[in-house]
Amino acid sequence: MRRFSIAQLRIAAGFLVICATLPAQQVTTNFDKSFDFTNHRRYAWGQNHIITRQGKQNDALIDQKIVQDVNRNLRDKDFVEDSSNPDFFISYEAGAADLASDVEGFHATPAPRLNEPQGPVYGIPQNVWYSVDGHVVFHLVDAKSNQPVWTGTATKKIRAPHKGMKDMEKQVEQIVSKTFKSFPPRAK
């Protein structure tokens, strides 16, 4: 049987901690297989909708960052923003689901015994974690037929929504990059 050194165990534990704390985004895409993006390279922005718990001023900053990162991603793939003669329109909807919380030490069932403390014990802090499920849905619509040609949906659990603006730029960049990673889809 092989024995692990303390250094190897520390490295393995560190790796597990890093992996457990990395925020994962889930991305799904859907597209019209008959729409050929190789012949449709010009786009224009449609109406975007964003509602977060960060307030209107911060929503405007988030909107600006999303548009900037999508433009950069599309420009890197040789797409051109052309509001006068677009091949497709792009827009997005972004927001969050209901606020969820998890309270450590709360007894829901079975009923507590008589000698067990009920609720928080004064002097002993209870741990409460809040999170929201954030989502962004990107819509690309054919400018001629007004039919959807590509949809990308990204969802992410945001563990500390009250700190949402702290690393907003990094979070938006990661979500947009991951969503547009396999864009444009290959025509069939």
Steps between C-alpha positions, in 0.01 A plus 500: 500500500635841406535771764457867421734760638366797693597730210301288253198502730522879539516545122201269451302678773586839351387383158169376640440829683573701185271282287220513757507880517521570126176652376359283226287633222262279312463587133256364245458606138244438234514606135333482162704249301396660171644843586858529375701748707791486253288710260340715770773704675326831581296556814320775689381521858132471585331587829666349808328432832685478830358491850731418789512569872780751443287806419445692176840672494684170540265330252612761244866417574432128467315561171793701366745225598288223341469692171872581502601137559257362239629754247857397576415129466323554169771732367764235583302261279484748209144621556429871444254723679293671229177662617410621149509161322513210748464132415379426853399681816636413842338570835501351846292460814679483833385469857480279802259250644364535851739548789575174682651451842647216696519516879748276677366343815130561432280207603204452268415134568478299711367718779777604739521346845418699807863551599612612150535871426233646274627736227816701558680472826599846614876543502545227238469634145295301255642459150270625224590486131307687233514419131316573179496318169607756243426451132570663166321398180644628172269511198622527140220564253520500119456859380297393194265235638496619864542135603741386774823355361703450820428508872759471774400465865744529790405440863711538810442476874611826657595426859522857633258715301561802725862497377397468134685805374829408667625285211226575247736561208671164544168317549345654185810428295497133608129456428512669158818315397359164602164566333657607169782243510340275237348785301442505208359150465605300200246497217369158404 
